[in-house]
Amino acid sequence: MMDVFGFLNLNELALGLSQISLFPFFDMAHYIVSVMSLREQPGALEVSQRSPLACWFSSMLYCFAGAILSALMMADAPIAPLSNSTNLLLATLMWYLVFYCPLDVVYSLASIFPLRLVLTGMKEVTRTWKVLGGVTQAGKKYKDGLFVMIAVGWAKGAGGGLISNFEQLVRGVWKPETNELLKMSYPTKVTLLGAVVFSLQQCQYLPIQTHHLIFIYTLFTVTNKMRMMLLGSSSYPFSTLESVLYKTLFVRPLNFSALRDLTQSCASQNASDGSTSTRPHAQNTDQSESKESANGKKTN
């Protein structure tokens, strides 16, 4: 893999990407896109006017849900992700500007498609670091705990979707059918994929350097998300493979043809046996009735 990166002159680019600082611009893009996603939920604007505190709390869950959920899974304080006052104030500022800016200037500007495309791409960059951070955090405490690393990395990268039902309760909404585990969205699926590959790499099952994997995964998530936005499509490259695996491994007919044929043959055999057994009984009944009538005539 390193030879391929060296041949394409991408080694320095991958190394530079792995050393990039997310604060403040990438974090700001993450907060803006997250709060905009909350604002576009049904009833969110009414909640912002009725209860600004509930709206702020829901926004912070959108912004820091992954860190909060991963902290709970690692038996850490769930309030710890909010201890960084700088990030909390920055997220609060983005929340206020998106919901309460005069003339709705910030939301209107961020909704312009080219600008939103750039902000969404920057948010996808932060996804890589969140997944890798969760995997690394779990790996330090549970060495070679592959499934624990996958779970924590998945939670830290897609926490907003995984605790969406709790966030809806803050706004007074209860929709259990929207549970991400019942019907996973694209961000949840691609985050799970990232958690798996980064966990395999950290456990030495995937022979690739960390900064190379960061570059590949980031390039995949950013380009695929932009493609989906440009084409207005909800499909992703692995949708066909996912459908084939699902139908092959988990879908089966409710009634098997062999079992149904066996049941029908048994039912027909029982019916024929019942009909043959009733015929002698009917003949015996007719004979007894004729004898009784004859005896009655003799008596008369």
N, C-alpha and C positions, 0 to 999 in steps of 0.2 A: 504493500500500500504506500509506503514511503517513497518507493521508486516511482510510482505513478504521480505522486504529488511533486516530486523533484522534476520529473519529465515535463509536467505541465506548469512548472514554476508557481505552484500553489502552496508550497510549504511555508513560505514567509507570510503569505496571506492568512493561512490557517492559524499560524502562531500568533499573528497580530490580532485576529478575531478572538482568540482564546484569552487575550490579555486586555480586551477592551473594557472600559468602565461604563457601567450601566447608568450611573448617576451623573447628571440629572436628566439627560435628554431621553434615554430609553425608559427610565422609570416614569417620567412625565407622560410619555406616549402610552405606556401601560395604564396609567391612572385615567387618562382622558378617554381612551377607548373603553375601558371597563365601566366608567361612570356613564358614558354614552349608551352602552349596552343596557345599563339599568334604566336610564331615562326612557328608552324605547320599549320597555316592558309595559304591558297593559296596566293602567291605573297608577303608574309611578309618578306622573305629574300631579295627580290628585293627592297622593301621599305627601309629596314635597310641599304642597300648600297647606295641607291639614296638619302635618307633623314633620317639621324640618329635622327633628332629632331622629325619628325613625328613618327618614330618607338618608341622613348622614350615616347612620349605623349600617344600613343596607349597602351604601356606597363603600364603606370601609370593608365590609365582608367581600364585596366584589374585588376590591384591590388587594386584600391581604388574606383571602380565604385559604390559599394554598399553604401559606406559612402557619396559619392558625391550626389547620387540620393536621399538618405534619407534626406540629408541636404536640398536639394531643396524642397522636400515635406513638410518639417517642417519649411520652410521659413527662413532657416539659410543660411549663406554664403557657397556656394558650394566649395570655396577654403579652407574652414576651415580644412577638413581632411588632407590637405597637409601642415598644419602648424606645424605638428610634424616632425621636421627636422631629427630626428633619424630614424623613419620609412621611410621617403622619401629617405634618403641616402641609407638605407639598400635595399629598392626596386630598386633604381637606380643601386646599385652594382650588384644585381642579374640580372638586365636587361643587363648590360654590359657583365657579365660573360657568360650569355646564348647566346648572339648574337655575341660577339666579342672576346671571350677568344681565345688565341693562340691554334692552333690545334683542336679547338672545344672540349676541354677537359671536360668542365663543362657539356655541353649538352650531350655529349656522356656518361659520368658517370651517369648523372641523368636519362638517357634513359634506363639504365639497369633495367630490369623488377623488380627484388626484391627491388631495391632502389626506383624506381618510385612508387611501391606499398606502401612503407612506407611513402613517401612524400605525396602521394594522401590521405592516411589515416589521416595524420597530418593536411592536408588542410580541410578535412571534420570535424575535431575537431573545427577548427576556424569558420566553418559555424554555429555551435550551438551558439557561443558567438555573432556572428554578428546578427543572428535572434533575440536572447534574448535582445541584446543591442538596436535594433530597436524597439522592442515591449516595452521595458522599457522606452525608450526615448519618444515614443508617449504617453505612459500611464501617464507620469509625466505632460504633457501639456494638454492631453485630457483624463481625468479620465472617466473610463467606456466607452470610445470610442472604442468599439470592432473592428469595421471595419477599423478605422484609425490605430489602433495598428497592425492589420493584414497587411494592405497595407505597412506601414513603415517597419515592420519586414521583409516582403517579399522583399521589395526594397533593404534593407541593406544586406540581405543574398544572393540575386540573381541579384544584380545590373549589373554585367558584362554581363549577358544574356539579361536583359531588355533594356539596352542601346547599344546593339551590333550594331544596325544600325548606330548610331552616331559614334561609334568607327570605323566602316568600312569607313565612310566618311573621317576620318582623313587619312586613307591609300589610299584614292581615289577610293573606292569601293562602289557601290550602289546596294544593293540586298534587296529590300523591302519584297520579299517573304520569307526571313529568319527571319522575325519578330517573337520574342518569343511568342507573344500573339496569333499568327496564328498557330504555332506548337511548343508547349513548350517542352523543353528538360528535361531530368531527373533532373539535378540540380535545375531547376526552379520549377518543380513539388514538389520535396522533400522539398525545401525551403518554398513553400507555405504551405505545410502540417505542417512544424515546426512553421510557423508564426501563423497558426490557433490554434494549441494545446497550444503554449505558451501564446497567447492572451486569450484563454479560462481560462488558469490557473491563469493569472494575474487578470482577472475579477472575480475570485472566482467561475467560472462555472465548473472547473475541480478540484475535491478535491485531490490534490497531491502537495507535497512540491516541491519547485523550483529545489533543487539539485537532487531530485529523477527524475524529468522530464528531467533535463540536462543529467543525466546518461543514461536514456532510449533512448532519441532521438539521442545522440551521438553514443551509441552502435548500434542503427539501421542504421544510415547513414554510419558509418565506415564499419561495416560488410557487408552491402548490396553493397557498392561501391567496396569493395575488391572482393566480390563474382562476381560482374559483370566483373571486370577486369580479374579475374582468368578464368572464363568461356567464356569470350569474348561475353557476352550476353548484350543486351540492355533492357531486361525486368526487372521489379521490382515487389515486392510482390503485389502491388495494381493495376497492369495493368489489370488484369481480372475484378476486381470490377469497375475500371474506364470505361472499355469497356461496361460492362453491364449497368451501370448508364447512359452512353452516349446514348446507343441504346434505353434505356427505356424512357428517359426524353426528348431527343432532336432530335431523328431521326423519321421521319414519311414519308410514301410514298407520292410522288408528286401527284398521281392520286388515289383517293379513288374509290373502286370498286362500292359502292352504287351510287356515283355521276356519274360514267362512265355509269352504267346500265341505270340510269335515262336519261342521255343525249342521249344514243343510242335509247331508246324507244321514246323520243320526236322527234328525227330526223326521225325515221321510220314512226311515225304517221303523221308528216308534209309531208313526201314524198307521203304517201298514200292519204292524203287529196288533195295534188296537182294533183295527177293523176286522181282522181275522178272528180275534178273540170274542168279539161281540156277535158274530154270526151264529156259532153253536148256542149261545145263550138265548138268542132270539128263537131258534128252532125248538129248544127245550120249552120255552115259554108257550109257543103255539101248541105243542103237543099236550102240555098240561091243561091248557084252556079247552081243547077238544075233548079230553077225557072228562073234565068236569061237566061239560055240556051233555055228554052222553049219559053220565050217571044221573044227571037231573031229569033227563027224559024218561029213564027207567023208573025213577021214583014216582014221577007223575003217572 
